[in-house]
Amino acid sequence: MQIQASFWMVFRRLCAQHFANQPTIWLPISQQIETVLTTPPRHRDAAVAALVEVLAGTPDALDLGFRIGMQMPLTAFGTHSLALLAAPTAGHALKWISEAQQPGLPLIECRYETEALHGRLTIGLRQPMSEAAERLIVATGSTFLGRLLERLTGLPE
């Protein structure tokens, strides 16, 4: 699952909106997003980790994570979004995420396991991260995945 440049453009726009009145905070974030975009995909883990650390060090970082998770379009992952949105069940979508994400999803490793009628999505990191950065990733990812699951199941989060 290769994260397309269009995802990073949307991500940049959402961050820019959040930090619109804080240019001294926005500039290093914008520069780090540019670094992510210019880093070859197979070497992107470190660049994304650095971006997350910069974001985690901003005031209201968790708020930023929840906002991005809520505002990121479900179609932001391009053709991968179509596969997720067309999945017949939430379990199929989560299984697809865990199988298709290697090695193109930077920084994050996913594993989906099922047992009887229960499924578990485990998310790990490929790089050591600060506690604040881990919280930011969880806030963003869980909010986005919650929206995806709500869309797939028709049930509120």
Stockholm file with secondary structure:
# STOCKHOLM 1.0

chainA/1-157         MQIQASFWMVFRRLCAQHFANQPTIWLPISQQIETVLTTPPRHRDAAVAALVEVLAGTPDALDLGFRIGMQMPLTAFGTHSLALLAAPTAGHALKWISEAQQPGLPLIECRYETEALHGRLTIGLRQPMSEAAERLIVATGSTFLGRLLERLTGLPE
#=GR chainA/1-157 SS CCCCHHHHHHHHHHHHHHTTTCHHHHHHHHHHHHHHHHSCGGGHHHHHHHHHHHHHTSTTHHHHHHHHHHHSCTTTTTHHHHHHHTCSSHHHHHHHHHHHTTTTSSSEEEEEEEETTEEEEEEEESSCCCHHHHHHHHHHHHHHHHHHHHHHHCCCC
#=GC SS_cons         CCCCHHHHHHHHHHHHHHTTTCHHHHHHHHHHHHHHHHSCGGGHHHHHHHHHHHHHTSTTHHHHHHHHHHHSCTTTTTHHHHHHHTCSSHHHHHHHHHHHTTTTSSSEEEEEEEETTEEEEEEEESSCCCHHHHHHHHHHHHHHHHHHHHHHHCCCC
//
